[in-house]
Amino acid sequence: MTTVVFDLNGTLTDTAALTAAWGGAAPARFGPEVLDEAIAMSMVDTLTGTFRRFPDLLRGALTRRAILAGLPLEPVEQAVEVAAALPARPEAAAALDHLRRHGHSVAVLTNSAAVAGRHTLDAAGLLVRVDRIDGADAVRAYKPDPRVYALTVAPENAWFVAAHWWDVTGAARAGFRTAWISADDGVLPETAGAPEILAPDLLTAVREITDR
């Protein structure tokens, strides 16, 4: 049986919901840019031997992006609450159901704490479809640090699926076969490791996985 490991934030869930705290005033790409900023902060912390809770990094990213966009700061705390319960991408449930019907197990490996990731999956209606969840807090480091990928299943008989080029690159270097979802990144950098599957959405990606 093959295990398909998914990133959570921005892959199974939709960061576009972060704009809700500002109504229609936030820029279209505000959500993905906030997540990218929080990830950059997490990478700096990991490289310099520091560990802070992911919600704290997210709060910092929300504040900076709001200032850059000329938005009021009062809704930041509301946005942090939204981030803890982001909705699933429209095709996420169907994608996980497809894998399970084809005999694959489903795991999640997240930069959130495992408890927080479980809450997010539950709020998104996906928890019952997931067999295993691991969070970066277990090693007090963030992806793409190899210690985080080592938390989940052995890569020899597993796929890793993410909507972030840096995540599939890290997973590939940890030994996983990888699938990249282009929904938010749009373009794969030439310097990134080439994933085995490039797909526009989760359902397309998992169908390619089960066809192999």
C-alpha positions in Angstrom: 0.0 0.0 0.0 1.3 3.4 -1.0 1.0 6.4 1.4 0.4 9.8 0.0 1.6 12.6 2.3 0.1 16.0 1.9 1.3 19.4 3.1 -1.6 21.1 4.9 -1.5 24.9 4.8 -2.2 26.2 1.3 -2.2 22.7 -0.1 -5.3 20.9 1.4 -6.6 24.3 2.6 -7.3 27.5 0.9 -5.4 30.6 2.1 -7.6 32.9 0.1 -9.9 32.8 3.2 -7.4 35.0 5.0 -8.8 38.0 3.2 -12.2 37.6 4.9 -11.1 39.7 7.9 -10.7 42.7 5.7 -13.8 42.1 3.6 -13.1 43.0 -0.1 -10.3 45.4 0.7 -7.4 42.9 0.7 -5.5 42.3 -2.6 -6.3 39.1 -4.5 -3.1 37.3 -3.6 -3.0 38.5 0.0 -3.6 35.0 1.5 -0.8 33.1 -0.4 1.6 36.0 0.1 1.0 36.0 3.9 1.7 32.2 4.0 4.8 32.7 1.9 6.0 35.4 4.3 5.3 33.2 7.4 7.2 30.4 5.7 10.2 32.6 5.0 10.2 33.6 8.7 10.1 29.9 9.7 13.1 29.1 7.4 15.1 32.0 8.9 14.3 30.7 12.4 15.3 27.1 11.5 18.5 28.1 9.9 19.5 30.2 12.9 18.5 27.6 15.5 15.4 29.4 16.7 11.9 28.0 17.1 8.7 30.0 17.5 5.1 28.8 17.2 3.8 29.0 13.7 0.8 31.2 14.7 3.2 33.8 16.0 5.0 33.8 12.7 1.7 34.0 10.9 0.7 37.0 13.0 3.9 38.7 12.1 3.3 38.0 8.4 -0.3 39.2 8.5 0.8 42.4 10.2 3.6 43.2 7.7 1.4 42.3 4.6 -1.4 44.4 5.9 0.9 47.4 6.4 2.3 46.9 2.9 -1.2 46.7 1.4 -2.4 49.8 3.3 -4.9 47.8 5.3 -5.9 48.5 9.0 -4.3 46.3 11.6 -7.4 45.7 13.8 -8.5 42.6 11.8 -5.1 40.8 12.2 -6.2 38.8 15.3 -9.4 37.8 13.5 -7.3 36.7 10.5 -5.1 34.6 12.9 -8.3 32.8 14.1 -9.4 32.3 10.5 -5.9 30.8 9.7 -6.5 28.1 12.4 -9.6 26.8 10.6 -9.0 27.5 6.9 -11.5 25.9 4.5 -10.5 23.0 2.4 -9.7 23.5 -1.3 -12.9 22.7 -3.3 -11.5 19.4 -4.6 -9.6 18.3 -1.5 -12.2 15.9 -0.1 -12.7 14.3 -3.5 -9.0 13.9 -3.9 -8.5 12.2 -0.5 -11.6 9.9 -1.2 -10.1 9.0 -4.5 -6.9 7.8 -2.9 -8.7 5.8 -0.2 -10.9 4.1 -2.8 -7.8 3.0 -4.6 -6.3 1.5 -1.5 -3.8 4.2 -0.5 -3.4 5.7 2.9 -3.3 9.4 3.5 -0.9 11.3 5.8 -0.4 15.0 6.5 2.9 16.6 7.3 2.5 20.2 8.4 4.6 23.2 9.6 1.8 23.7 12.1 1.8 21.9 15.4 0.2 18.4 15.1 -2.6 19.4 17.5 -3.3 22.6 15.5 -3.1 20.7 12.2 -5.7 18.2 13.5 -8.0 21.1 14.4 -7.6 22.6 10.9 -8.4 19.3 9.2 -11.4 18.8 11.4 -12.7 22.3 10.7 -12.2 21.7 7.0 -14.1 18.4 7.1 -11.0 16.4 6.1 -9.9 14.7 9.4 -11.9 11.6 8.9 -10.1 11.1 5.6 -6.6 11.2 7.1 -4.8 8.2 8.6 -1.9 10.1 10.1 -0.8 13.6 10.9 2.7 14.9 12.0 3.6 18.4 12.9 6.9 20.3 12.8 6.7 21.1 16.5 7.9 17.5 17.2 11.4 18.5 16.1 11.2 22.2 16.7 12.2 23.0 13.1 10.3 23.8 10.0 10.2 22.4 6.5 12.2 22.0 4.3 14.5 20.9 7.1 15.1 17.1 6.6 14.2 16.5 10.2 10.6 17.4 9.5 10.2 15.0 6.5 11.7 12.3 8.7 8.7 12.6 11.0 6.3 11.0 8.6 6.3 7.6 6.7 9.4 6.3 5.1 9.7 7.7 1.6 10.5 4.5 -0.3 6.9 3.7 -0.9 5.3 7.2 -0.6 4.4 10.3 -2.5 4.5 13.8 -1.2 2.0 16.4 -2.5 2.3 20.2 -2.0 1.3 23.4 -3.6 4.7 25.0 -2.7 7.8 24.5 -4.9 10.1 24.7 -1.9 8.2 21.9 -0.2 8.3 19.4 -3.0 12.0 20.2 -3.5 12.6 19.5 0.2 10.6 16.3 0.0 12.3 15.1 -3.1 15.7 15.6 -1.5 14.4 13.5 1.4 13.6 10.7 -1.0 9.9 11.1 -1.8 8.3 10.9 -5.2 6.6 14.3 -5.5 3.6 16.0 -7.0 3.4 19.8 -7.2 0.1 21.7 -7.4 0.4 24.9 -9.3 -2.7 26.6 -8.0 -0.9 29.4 -6.0 2.8 29.2 -7.0 1.8 29.4 -10.7 5.3 28.8 -12.0 7.9 26.3 -10.9 11.4 28.0 -10.5 14.1 26.6 -12.7 16.2 26.0 -9.6 13.6 23.8 -7.9 13.8 20.1 -8.1 11.5 18.9 -10.9 8.6 17.0 -9.4 7.4 13.8 -11.1 3.9 15.2 -11.4 2.9 18.8 -12.1 -0.9 19.4 -11.8 -3.2 22.3 -11.6 -5.2 20.9 -8.6 -5.3 18.1 -6.1 -7.7 15.9 -7.9 -5.7 15.9 -11.0 -2.5 15.1 -9.0 -4.0 12.1 -7.2 -5.5 10.7 -10.3 -2.0 10.7 -11.9 -0.6 9.0 -8.8 -3.2 6.2 -8.8 -2.6 5.7 -12.6 1.1 4.9 -12.0 
